[in-house]
Amino acid sequence: MTDETLAVDVTREVGISGSFLDTDHTMKHFRSEFFEPSILFRQRRPDWVAAGKKTLSDAAEDCADALIAQEREPYLSPEQDAELAKIETDFLERMR
């Protein structure tokens, strides 16, 4: 993300009731910044019914479960992990 793609200035300029469709920024970015949410079923209703009529909350829960189940690289180095363990031990000792 950049200031250009976030378009904060354009958002402020257009305001609450304005239209983004006629801005130069929209013309410049509309093809490259298209976003289609992956958990929404964006096809025809009969196709959604045939696919089992999964609700948005069910689709979101399935997506969250899949993300949680993925293996992840540790965020902390072994040294950082050891330092946090030391801080925790020191804190628990003081609480006794």
C-alpha positions as CSV (number, residue, x, y, z in Angstrom):
1,M,0.0,0.0,0.0
2,T,1.1,3.5,-0.8
3,D,-0.4,7.0,-0.3
4,E,-1.3,6.8,-3.9
5,T,-3.2,3.5,-3.7
6,L,-4.9,4.4,-0.4
7,A,-6.3,7.6,-2.0
8,V,-6.8,9.4,1.4
9,D,-6.7,12.8,-0.3
10,V,-9.3,11.7,-2.9
11,T,-11.5,10.3,-0.2
12,R,-11.4,13.5,1.7
13,E,-12.1,15.5,-1.5
14,V,-15.0,13.4,-2.6
15,G,-16.6,13.3,0.9
16,I,-19.4,11.2,2.2
17,S,-22.0,11.8,-0.5
18,G,-19.6,12.2,-3.5
19,S,-18.8,9.9,-6.3
20,F,-15.3,8.4,-7.0
21,L,-16.3,7.2,-10.5
22,D,-15.5,10.5,-12.2
23,T,-12.1,11.1,-10.5
24,D,-8.8,10.9,-12.3
25,H,-7.5,8.6,-9.5
26,T,-10.3,6.1,-10.2
27,M,-9.5,6.1,-14.0
28,K,-5.8,5.6,-13.2
29,H,-6.3,2.7,-10.8
30,F,-9.6,0.9,-11.4
31,R,-8.1,-2.0,-13.4
32,S,-5.2,-2.7,-11.2
33,E,-6.8,-2.2,-7.8
34,F,-9.9,-4.4,-8.3
35,F,-10.7,-6.5,-5.2
36,E,-13.1,-9.4,-5.1
37,P,-13.6,-10.8,-1.6
38,S,-12.8,-14.5,-1.5
39,I,-15.4,-15.4,1.2
40,L,-18.4,-13.9,-0.6
41,F,-20.2,-16.0,-3.2
42,R,-20.3,-13.5,-6.1
43,Q,-22.2,-15.6,-8.6
44,R,-25.9,-16.2,-9.4
45,R,-28.3,-17.2,-6.6
46,P,-29.1,-20.6,-8.2
47,D,-25.4,-21.4,-8.2
48,W,-25.1,-20.4,-4.5
49,V,-28.1,-22.6,-3.7
50,A,-26.6,-25.5,-5.6
51,A,-23.3,-25.0,-3.8
52,G,-25.0,-25.5,-0.4
53,K,-26.1,-22.0,0.5
54,K,-23.2,-21.3,2.8
55,T,-23.8,-18.1,4.8
56,L,-21.2,-15.4,4.9
57,S,-20.5,-16.1,8.6
58,D,-20.0,-19.8,7.8
59,A,-17.7,-19.0,4.9
60,A,-15.7,-16.6,7.2
61,E,-15.5,-19.2,9.9
62,D,-14.2,-21.8,7.4
63,C,-11.6,-19.3,6.1
64,A,-10.5,-18.5,9.7
65,D,-10.2,-22.2,10.6
66,A,-8.1,-22.8,7.5
67,L,-5.8,-19.9,8.3
68,I,-5.4,-21.0,11.9
69,A,-4.6,-24.6,10.8
70,Q,-1.7,-23.4,8.6
71,E,1.9,-23.9,9.8
72,R,3.6,-20.6,10.4
73,E,7.1,-19.5,10.8
74,P,8.0,-18.3,14.3
75,Y,7.7,-14.5,14.7
76,L,10.4,-14.3,17.3
77,S,14.0,-15.4,17.1
78,P,15.2,-17.9,19.7
79,E,16.9,-15.0,21.5
80,Q,13.7,-13.0,21.6
81,D,11.8,-16.0,22.8
82,A,14.3,-16.6,25.6
83,E,14.2,-13.0,26.6
84,L,10.4,-13.1,26.9
85,A,10.6,-16.3,28.9
86,K,13.0,-14.6,31.3
87,I,10.7,-11.5,31.6
88,E,7.8,-13.9,32.4
89,T,9.8,-15.8,35.0
90,D,10.9,-12.6,36.7
91,F,7.4,-11.3,36.8
92,L,6.0,-14.5,38.2
93,E,8.7,-14.5,40.9
94,R,7.8,-11.0,41.9
95,M,4.1,-11.9,42.1
96,R,4.7,-14.6,44.8
